[in-house]
Amino acid sequence: GVDVFDLTQAEIQGREQIQQVFDFLKEYIPGFEHSFISTTPSKIGVRETRHILGEYLLKLSDISSGKEFLDSIALSGFPIDIHSPNKAVLDLPNITSVKPIQIPLRCLIPLKIEGLIVAGRCISATHEASAAIRVIPTAMAIGEAAGVLAATAINENILPREVPYKLVQSQLKKQNHIY
């Protein structure tokens, strides 16, 4: 997702695949005989690129065990879906926990950079964990928590890593945020 040549190749392959699937549907699936493609996305969607290394690295084992975090600031309920880059396979790890995935505040705080808060898909998480927290509702919840963390750090005149997680959770609770 960061190399222009790779993105161009993905655009070409994606459009070829759209046409192949459409041709199949039109020929073999009743009801598609008179269908047509009215539009396609303007660009390829990128699920994941880079991540920071934060005070905590969210891992597959955290998700599969339903690990709870005292500093949780957001939840996710999306399954881990990993699309193989080398073959047409969707890998869905067998997760037995039915608990929501908790996102620790520490995943938003980079290890070596002061004053920075990271939100969204690039938080500190492994590739596997990211596959469950990369969706828009989770990214929005993480973003809201990041905003609360930033405001609290400014109001308290301290660095984001120095903000007690309970202050962030308290404000999130006032905003009816579930964490």
C-alpha positions in Angstrom: 0.0 0.0 0.0 3.0 2.4 0.0 4.6 1.6 -3.4 3.1 3.3 -6.4 4.1 0.4 -8.7 2.4 -2.2 -6.5 -0.7 0.0 -6.2 -0.8 0.3 -10.0 -0.5 -3.5 -10.4 -3.2 -4.0 -7.8 -5.5 -1.6 -9.7 -5.0 -3.5 -13.0 -5.5 -7.0 -11.4 -8.5 -5.7 -9.4 -10.3 -4.5 -12.6 -9.4 -7.7 -14.4 -11.0 -9.7 -11.6 -14.1 -7.6 -11.5 -14.6 -8.3 -15.2 -14.0 -12.0 -14.8 -16.5 -12.3 -11.9 -19.0 -10.2 -13.9 -18.7 -12.4 -17.0 -19.2 -15.5 -14.9 -22.3 -14.1 -13.2 -23.8 -13.0 -16.4 -23.3 -16.3 -18.1 -24.1 -18.8 -15.3 -26.4 -17.1 -12.8 -30.1 -16.6 -13.6 -31.1 -13.0 -13.4 -27.8 -11.5 -14.4 -28.3 -11.9 -18.2 -29.2 -8.2 -18.7 -27.0 -6.8 -15.9 -24.2 -4.4 -16.5 -21.4 -2.8 -14.4 -22.4 0.8 -13.7 -19.4 1.8 -11.7 -16.3 0.5 -9.9 -14.3 2.1 -7.1 -12.0 4.9 -8.2 -9.0 3.2 -6.6 -8.0 0.0 -4.9 -8.7 -0.3 -1.2 -5.7 -0.8 1.1 -6.4 -2.8 4.3 -3.1 -2.4 6.0 0.3 -0.7 5.6 2.5 0.3 8.5 2.1 0.2 12.2 3.8 2.0 15.1 5.5 0.1 17.8 3.7 1.3 20.9 3.8 0.8 24.6 1.7 -2.3 24.0 1.6 -4.5 20.9 -1.9 -6.1 20.5 -1.5 -9.7 19.4 -3.5 -12.6 18.0 -3.2 -14.4 21.4 -4.8 -11.4 23.1 -7.8 -11.7 20.8 -8.1 -15.5 20.9 -7.9 -15.5 24.7 -10.3 -12.6 25.2 -7.7 -10.8 27.1 -9.0 -7.9 29.2 -7.0 -4.7 29.7 -7.3 -2.2 32.6 -6.5 0.6 30.1 -9.1 -0.5 27.5 -10.4 2.5 25.5 -12.3 0.9 22.6 -13.8 -2.4 21.6 -14.0 -4.4 18.4 -16.3 -7.3 17.5 -15.0 -8.0 14.0 -13.5 -11.4 13.2 -9.9 -11.8 12.1 -10.0 -12.1 8.3 -6.7 -12.4 6.6 -6.6 -12.5 2.8 -3.5 -14.3 1.6 -1.4 -12.2 -0.7 -0.1 -15.2 -2.6 -3.2 -17.3 -3.1 -7.0 -17.1 -3.1 -7.5 -18.1 0.5 -9.3 -16.4 3.3 -7.7 -17.4 6.6 -10.1 -17.3 9.6 -8.3 -18.3 12.7 -10.4 -20.5 15.1 -11.2 -18.1 17.9 -13.3 -19.6 20.7 -13.6 -16.4 22.8 -16.8 -14.6 22.4 -15.6 -11.5 24.3 -15.2 -8.2 22.5 -11.7 -7.3 21.6 -10.4 -4.7 23.9 -8.0 -2.0 22.6 -5.5 -0.8 25.2 -4.7 2.9 25.4 -1.0 1.9 25.3 -1.4 0.8 21.6 -1.9 4.5 20.7 1.4 5.7 22.3 4.6 5.2 20.3 7.6 3.9 22.2 10.2 6.5 21.1 8.3 9.6 20.1 7.1 12.1 22.7 3.8 14.0 22.3 2.4 11.9 19.5 -0.8 9.9 19.7 -1.6 7.4 16.9 -5.2 6.4 16.0 -6.8 4.2 13.4 -5.3 1.3 11.4 -1.7 2.1 12.2 -1.9 1.6 16.0 0.5 -0.9 17.7 -0.9 -4.3 16.6 0.4 -7.4 14.8 -0.8 -8.2 11.3 -3.1 -10.8 12.7 -4.6 -8.5 15.4 -4.9 -5.7 12.9 -7.2 -7.9 10.7 -9.8 -7.7 13.5 -9.5 -4.0 14.5 -9.0 -2.3 11.1 -12.7 -1.8 10.4 -14.3 1.7 10.4 -16.4 1.4 13.6 -13.3 0.4 15.6 -11.1 3.0 14.0 -13.7 5.6 14.9 -13.8 4.5 18.5 -10.0 4.5 18.7 -10.0 8.0 17.1 -12.5 9.3 19.7 -10.3 7.9 22.5 -7.2 9.5 20.9 -9.0 12.9 20.9 -9.9 12.5 24.5 -6.3 11.5 25.3 -5.0 14.6 23.5 -7.4 17.0 25.1 -6.6 15.5 28.6 -2.9 15.8 28.0 -3.3 19.4 27.0 -5.6 20.3 29.9 -3.3 18.6 32.4 -0.1 20.0 30.7 1.5 16.6 30.5 2.7 14.3 27.8 0.1 11.8 26.4 2.0 8.8 27.9 1.7 10.4 31.3 -2.1 10.7 31.3 -3.7 8.2 33.7 -5.9 5.9 31.6 -8.7 6.3 34.2 -9.0 10.0 33.2 -9.5 9.0 29.6 -12.0 6.3 30.5 -13.9 8.7 32.7 -14.3 11.2 29.9 -15.2 8.5 27.4 -17.9 7.2 29.8 -19.3 10.7 30.0 -19.6 10.6 26.2 -21.4 7.3 26.4 -18.4 5.6 24.7 -18.2 1.8 25.3 -14.7 0.6 26.1 
